[in-house]
Amino acid sequence: MADSAFFCSLSHEGVLAVRGPDASKFLQGQLTCNLNYLSDSQSSLGARCTQKGRMQSSFRILLEGDGCLLAMATELLEPQLADLKKYAVFSKAKLSDESALWARFGLGNAAAVLAGLGLQLPPEDGAVARNDGLIAIRVSAERAELWAPADQAGVLREKLSAQLPEGDLNQWLLGQIRAGIGQVMPATRELFIPQMLNLQAIGGVSFKKGCYTGQEIVARMQYLGKLKRRLYRLALNVEELPEPGTPLFSPTHGSSIGEVVIAARAEQNIELLAVLQAEAAEDGNLHLGALEGPGLQLLDLPYQLDRDREIQR
């Protein structure tokens, strides 16, 4: 399913643009990621936090033209724009919603198709390739985003349809879950700090860049705190897909011990990412929605948490 070749429209996300001479300088003081690491051939995951370190949004950011583009859940665009604009008044940076200007597709196992479009993607996560107005971004193994100006959307879709079966968003999200990439959704806005989504383990947090909004809390957790809640991948045998923010429970602890981040249908069941209390996850007695709700099984993530490596970024 998630391992087969396909393409789909990334209809669940929009594009926030920050443009102008001060775009990168402005964002450097607002986001968890280090914009000095961005280039025409490298993108990054990242987050925008409150002063208390809670994530207002998570996104993928890349350089484009005279600024940066951030792809995030569509419903978060308006509140995120409103918040950032409060801090941009003294910068030569213009913020806007550019969702209508871009067509974005998710591609699975489609390296040959990208190569046919003149887009040779390096194997590293976050790598970017560009050709003739098209932008390809490797987001995880065998998964890539393909961006195009909106006026090229029809022609590009025809080219993709001629070589790949069209999948659906569920198929794309399943690949995201298996890659262990969490995402802030409207129901989980300002609920998690970045380490709860393992963002520091997948290149979305820099501990060397200096100050940004919420930095003190995020850094303190990394250097001084013991992370008690983090992202896990789980399987679930139910019919209805759980929504982001759905609580998870542990009868052993007698209370809620986490929340669903994103979920998707797999071949035989449902797979999801959830933020859980580490102690409860180790116990393994996990249930959806109530103490007596359907049981969940822990699955592996494709990466390990490594504090020493993470703080070098």
C-alpha positions as CSV (number, residue, x, y, z in Angstrom):
1,M,0.0,0.0,0.0
2,A,2.4,2.7,1.2
3,D,5.2,0.8,-0.5
4,S,3.7,0.9,-4.0
5,A,4.3,3.5,-6.6
6,F,1.7,6.2,-6.7
7,F,1.0,10.0,-6.7
8,C,-1.7,12.0,-4.9
9,S,-2.6,15.6,-4.3
10,L,-1.5,17.1,-1.0
11,S,-4.9,18.7,-0.4
12,H,-4.6,18.8,3.3
13,E,-1.9,21.4,3.4
14,G,-1.4,25.1,2.4
15,V,1.6,27.2,1.8
16,L,2.7,30.2,4.0
17,A,5.1,32.5,2.3
18,V,7.6,34.9,3.9
19,R,9.3,37.1,1.3
20,G,11.6,40.1,1.3
21,P,15.2,41.1,2.2
22,D,14.7,40.2,5.9
23,A,12.7,37.0,5.4
24,S,15.3,34.5,6.6
25,K,16.6,36.8,9.3
26,F,13.1,37.3,10.6
27,L,12.2,33.6,10.6
28,Q,15.5,32.7,12.3
29,G,14.2,34.3,15.4
30,Q,10.8,32.7,15.2
31,L,11.3,29.0,14.2
32,T,12.9,25.9,15.8
33,C,14.9,25.0,12.7
34,N,18.2,26.7,11.6
35,L,17.6,28.7,8.4
36,N,21.4,28.8,7.9
37,Y,21.1,25.2,6.9
38,L,18.7,25.9,4.1
39,S,19.9,26.1,0.5
40,D,18.6,25.6,-3.0
41,S,19.3,21.9,-2.5
42,Q,18.2,21.5,1.2
43,S,14.9,21.9,3.0
44,S,14.0,21.3,6.7
45,L,11.3,20.3,9.0
46,G,10.5,22.9,11.7
47,A,8.0,24.3,14.1
48,R,6.7,27.7,15.4
49,C,6.2,27.7,19.2
50,T,4.5,29.9,21.8
51,Q,6.6,31.6,24.5
52,K,5.9,28.5,26.6
53,G,7.4,26.2,23.9
54,R,4.1,24.8,22.7
55,M,3.9,24.2,18.9
56,Q,1.5,26.4,17.0
57,S,2.4,24.7,13.8
58,S,4.8,22.2,12.3
59,F,5.9,22.4,8.6
60,R,8.5,21.8,5.9
61,I,10.3,24.9,4.9
62,L,12.3,25.6,1.8
63,L,13.9,28.6,0.1
64,E,12.1,30.0,-3.0
65,G,12.8,33.2,-4.9
66,D,13.1,36.1,-2.5
67,G,12.1,34.2,0.6
68,C,10.8,31.0,2.2
69,L,7.8,28.7,1.8
70,L,6.3,26.8,4.7
71,A,3.9,23.9,4.0
72,M,1.6,23.1,6.9
73,A,-2.0,22.0,7.7
74,T,-4.3,24.3,5.9
75,E,-6.4,25.2,9.0
76,L,-3.2,26.5,10.7
77,L,-2.3,29.0,8.1
78,E,-4.6,31.8,9.2
79,P,-3.8,31.7,12.9
80,Q,-0.1,31.2,12.1
81,L,0.0,34.2,9.8
82,A,-1.8,36.4,12.3
83,D,0.7,35.5,15.0
84,L,3.8,35.9,12.9
85,K,2.6,39.2,11.5
86,K,2.7,40.7,15.0
87,Y,6.5,40.2,15.1
88,A,7.2,41.2,11.4
89,V,6.1,44.8,11.6
90,F,9.7,46.1,12.0
91,S,11.2,43.7,9.4
92,K,11.5,44.0,5.6
93,A,9.4,40.8,5.3
94,K,6.0,40.2,3.8
95,L,3.8,37.3,4.9
96,S,1.0,35.9,2.9
97,D,-1.0,32.7,2.0
98,E,0.4,31.4,-1.3
99,S,-1.6,28.2,-1.3
100,A,-3.4,29.1,-4.5
101,L,-0.1,29.7,-6.3
102,W,1.2,26.2,-5.9
103,A,0.2,22.7,-6.9
104,R,1.7,20.1,-4.6
105,F,1.8,16.3,-5.1
106,G,3.0,13.5,-3.0
107,L,4.9,10.7,-4.8
108,G,5.8,7.3,-3.5
109,N,8.5,5.0,-5.1
110,A,8.7,7.3,-8.1
111,A,12.4,8.2,-8.6
112,A,12.3,7.2,-12.3
113,V,9.3,9.6,-12.8
114,L,11.1,12.4,-11.1
115,A,14.2,11.7,-13.1
116,G,12.1,12.0,-16.3
117,L,11.2,15.5,-15.2
118,G,14.8,16.4,-14.8
119,L,14.7,16.1,-11.0
120,Q,17.5,13.9,-9.6
121,L,17.0,13.8,-5.9
122,P,19.9,12.9,-3.6
123,P,19.1,10.2,-1.0
124,E,19.2,12.4,2.1
125,D,16.0,13.4,3.8
126,G,15.2,17.0,3.1
127,A,17.1,17.1,-0.2
128,V,15.8,19.4,-2.9
129,A,16.0,19.3,-6.7
130,R,14.8,21.9,-9.1
131,N,14.2,22.1,-12.8
132,D,12.1,24.3,-15.1
133,G,10.0,25.7,-12.3
134,L,9.4,22.3,-10.6
135,I,10.7,21.6,-7.1
136,A,11.1,18.0,-5.7
137,I,11.8,17.4,-2.0
138,R,12.7,14.1,-0.5
139,V,10.7,13.8,2.7
140,S,11.7,10.2,3.7
141,A,12.9,7.0,2.1
142,E,11.1,6.5,-1.3
143,R,8.7,9.5,-0.6
144,A,9.0,12.9,-2.3
145,E,6.9,16.0,-2.6
146,L,6.6,17.6,-6.1
147,W,5.8,21.3,-6.2
148,A,4.8,23.3,-9.3
149,P,3.4,26.7,-10.1
150,A,-0.4,26.5,-10.2
151,D,-0.5,27.2,-13.9
152,Q,1.5,24.1,-14.6
153,A,-0.8,21.8,-12.4
154,G,-2.9,20.4,-15.2
155,V,0.0,19.5,-17.5
156,L,2.0,18.0,-14.6
157,R,-1.0,15.9,-13.4
158,E,-1.3,14.5,-16.9
159,K,2.4,13.5,-17.0
160,L,2.1,11.9,-13.6
161,S,-1.1,10.1,-14.5
162,A,0.5,8.6,-17.6
163,Q,3.2,6.9,-15.5
164,L,1.8,6.4,-12.0
165,P,-1.5,5.2,-10.5
166,E,-3.3,8.0,-8.6
167,G,-3.5,7.2,-4.9
168,D,-5.2,9.0,-2.1
169,L,-4.2,11.1,0.9
170,N,-4.5,8.1,3.2
171,Q,-1.7,6.4,1.3
172,W,0.5,9.4,1.7
173,L,-0.2,9.7,5.4
174,L,0.5,6.0,6.0
175,G,4.0,6.6,4.6
176,Q,4.4,9.6,6.8
177,I,3.4,7.6,9.9
178,R,5.8,4.8,9.0
179,A,8.6,7.4,8.6
180,G,7.8,8.6,12.1
181,I,7.1,12.2,11.1
182,G,4.5,13.8,13.4
183,Q,2.5,16.9,12.5
184,V,0.6,19.5,14.4
185,M,-3.1,19.5,13.4
186,P,-5.9,22.0,14.4
187,A,-7.0,19.7,17.3
188,T,-3.4,19.5,18.7
189,R,-2.4,23.1,18.2
190,E,-0.4,24.3,21.3
191,L,-0.6,20.9,22.9
192,F,3.0,19.6,22.3
193,I,6.5,20.8,22.7
194,P,8.8,19.9,19.7
195,Q,10.5,16.9,21.5
196,M,7.1,15.3,22.1
197,L,6.8,14.9,18.3
198,N,10.5,13.7,18.2
199,L,11.1,16.8,16.0
200,Q,14.7,17.1,17.3
201,A,15.4,13.5,16.1
202,I,14.4,14.3,12.5
203,G,16.2,17.6,11.9
204,G,13.5,20.0,12.9
205,V,15.1,21.6,16.0
206,S,18.5,23.3,16.2
207,F,20.2,23.8,19.5
208,K,23.0,25.9,18.2
209,K,21.1,28.7,16.3
210,G,20.5,31.0,19.3
211,C,17.2,32.5,20.4
212,Y,13.8,32.0,18.9
213,T,10.3,32.1,20.4
214,G,10.0,29.3,22.9
215,Q,13.7,28.5,22.7
216,E,14.3,28.6,26.5
217,I,11.7,25.9,27.2
218,V,12.8,23.7,24.3
219,A,16.4,23.9,25.2
220,R,15.8,23.3,28.9
221,M,13.9,20.1,28.1
222,Q,16.8,18.9,26.0
223,Y,19.6,19.7,28.3
224,L,18.1,19.5,31.8
225,G,14.7,17.8,31.6
226,K,13.8,14.1,31.2
227,L,11.3,13.8,28.4
228,K,8.3,12.0,29.9
229,R,6.1,12.1,26.7
230,R,7.2,11.4,23.2
231,L,6.1,10.1,19.8
232,Y,5.3,6.4,19.3
233,R,3.9,4.4,16.3
234,L,1.1,2.1,17.0
235,A,-1.4,-0.3,15.4
236,L,-5.1,-0.5,16.1
237,N,-7.9,-2.9,14.9
238,V,-11.0,-0.7,14.6
239,E,-13.2,0.4,11.7
240,E,-13.3,4.2,12.3
241,L,-10.2,6.2,11.9
242,P,-9.3,8.1,15.1
243,E,-9.0,11.8,14.9
244,P,-6.0,13.8,15.9
245,G,-6.3,14.7,19.6
246,T,-8.2,11.6,20.5
247,P,-7.0,10.6,24.0
248,L,-5.3,7.3,24.8
249,F,-5.7,5.6,28.2
250,S,-3.8,3.1,30.4
251,P,-5.8,1.0,32.8
252,T,-2.5,0.5,34.7
253,H,-2.3,4.2,35.3
254,G,-6.0,4.7,35.5
255,S,-6.0,7.9,33.3
256,S,-5.3,9.5,30.0
257,I,-1.7,9.0,29.0
258,G,-1.5,10.6,25.5
259,E,-3.2,11.7,22.3
260,V,-3.4,10.7,18.7
261,V,-1.2,12.8,16.4
262,I,-2.2,11.4,12.9
263,A,-3.7,8.1,11.7
264,A,-4.2,6.3,8.5
265,R,-5.6,3.0,7.2
266,A,-3.0,0.2,6.5
267,E,-3.4,-3.1,4.7
268,Q,-4.9,-5.0,7.7
269,N,-5.5,-2.4,10.4
270,I,-5.0,1.3,11.3
271,E,-1.6,2.7,12.0
272,L,-1.1,5.9,13.9
273,L,1.4,8.2,15.6
274,A,0.6,9.2,19.2
275,V,2.3,11.2,21.9
276,L,2.4,8.9,25.0
277,Q,3.9,9.0,28.5
278,A,7.0,6.9,28.1
279,E,6.3,4.9,31.3
280,A,2.8,3.9,30.0
281,A,4.3,3.0,26.6
282,E,6.8,0.7,28.2
283,D,4.0,-0.9,30.2
284,G,2.2,-1.6,26.9
285,N,-1.4,-1.6,28.3
286,L,-2.8,1.1,25.9
287,H,-6.4,1.8,24.9
288,L,-8.1,4.2,22.5
289,G,-10.7,6.7,23.8
290,A,-11.4,5.1,27.2
291,L,-9.9,2.9,29.9
292,E,-11.8,-0.1,28.3
293,G,-11.4,1.1,24.7
294,P,-9.8,-0.9,21.9
295,G,-6.2,-2.0,22.5
296,L,-3.2,-0.7,20.7
297,Q,0.1,-2.4,19.8
298,L,3.4,-0.6,19.7
299,L,5.3,-0.7,16.4
300,D,8.9,0.3,15.6
301,L,10.0,3.8,14.4
302,P,12.7,4.1,11.7
303,Y,15.0,6.1,13.9
304,Q,16.4,6.3,17.5
305,L,16.4,9.2,19.9
306,D,20.0,10.2,20.6
307,R,20.4,13.3,22.8
308,D,24.1,13.7,22.2
309,R,23.7,13.6,18.4
310,E,20.6,15.9,18.5
311,I,22.3,18.7,20.4
312,Q,25.0,18.9,17.8
313,R,22.6,20.3,15.2
